[in-house]
Amino acid sequence: MDLALSKIPYLQKGNLKKLFKHVKDRLKSMDHTVQKKSYRILEEICAGKSSDCKTFVSSNIEEFQNVLLSSLSSSSPSSKGVS
């Protein structure tokens, strides 16, 4: 997942979609490290400055919201960056 994080600025929309699907599944993991890395990847996709990132996020904003709202209730506090 660390490698995927470093590649986000260079990914095209199709690959961003695949990564997003992969990350959505990992948010439900019982492993807190996997959850935390998944949230970090979502953060990078949303903050991406490339036109592909911006387009992907804006066209999937509702799905991002649903994923975040549904996963936050079951995530560990350390995965969310809350102390």
C-alpha positions in Angstrom: 0.0 0.0 0.0 2.9 2.3 0.6 3.9 2.0 -3.1 0.4 2.8 -4.2 0.5 5.9 -2.1 3.6 7.2 -3.9 2.1 6.5 -7.3 -1.2 8.4 -6.8 -0.1 11.6 -8.5 0.7 9.7 -11.6 -2.4 7.4 -11.9 -5.0 7.8 -14.5 -8.8 7.7 -13.7 -9.1 4.0 -14.5 -6.3 3.1 -12.1 -7.6 5.5 -9.5 -10.9 3.6 -9.7 -9.2 0.3 -9.1 -7.2 1.7 -6.2 -10.3 3.2 -4.7 -12.2 -0.1 -4.9 -9.2 -1.9 -3.3 -9.0 0.7 -0.5 -12.7 0.5 0.3 -12.4 -3.2 1.0 -9.4 -2.6 3.3 -11.2 0.0 5.4 -13.1 -3.0 7.0 -9.9 -4.8 7.9 -9.4 -5.7 11.6 -5.8 -4.7 11.2 -5.5 -1.1 12.3 -2.3 -0.5 10.3 -4.2 -1.5 7.1 -7.1 0.7 8.0 -4.8 3.7 8.6 -2.9 3.2 5.3 -6.3 3.0 3.5 -7.4 6.3 5.0 -4.1 7.8 4.0 -4.6 6.7 0.4 -8.1 8.2 0.4 -6.6 11.4 1.7 -4.0 11.5 -1.0 -6.5 10.8 -3.7 -8.8 13.6 -2.4 -5.9 16.0 -2.1 -4.4 15.1 -5.5 -3.4 18.0 -7.7 -3.5 16.1 -11.0 -6.4 16.6 -13.3 -7.2 12.9 -13.1 -7.4 13.0 -9.3 -9.6 16.1 -9.3 -11.9 14.6 -12.0 -12.1 11.3 -10.2 -12.9 12.8 -6.9 -15.5 15.2 -8.2 -17.3 12.5 -10.2 -17.3 10.1 -7.3 -17.7 12.5 -4.4 -21.0 10.9 -3.2 -19.3 7.5 -3.1 -16.4 8.9 -1.1 -18.9 10.4 1.4 -20.8 7.1 1.7 -17.6 5.1 2.2 -16.2 7.5 4.8 -19.4 7.8 6.7 -20.0 4.0 6.8 -16.5 3.1 7.7 -15.7 5.7 10.4 -18.2 4.1 12.8 -16.3 0.8 12.8 -12.7 2.0 12.5 -10.3 2.2 15.3 -9.5 5.6 16.7 -5.8 5.3 15.7 -6.8 4.7 12.1 -8.7 7.9 12.0 -6.0 10.0 13.5 -8.0 10.6 16.7 -6.3 10.4 20.1 
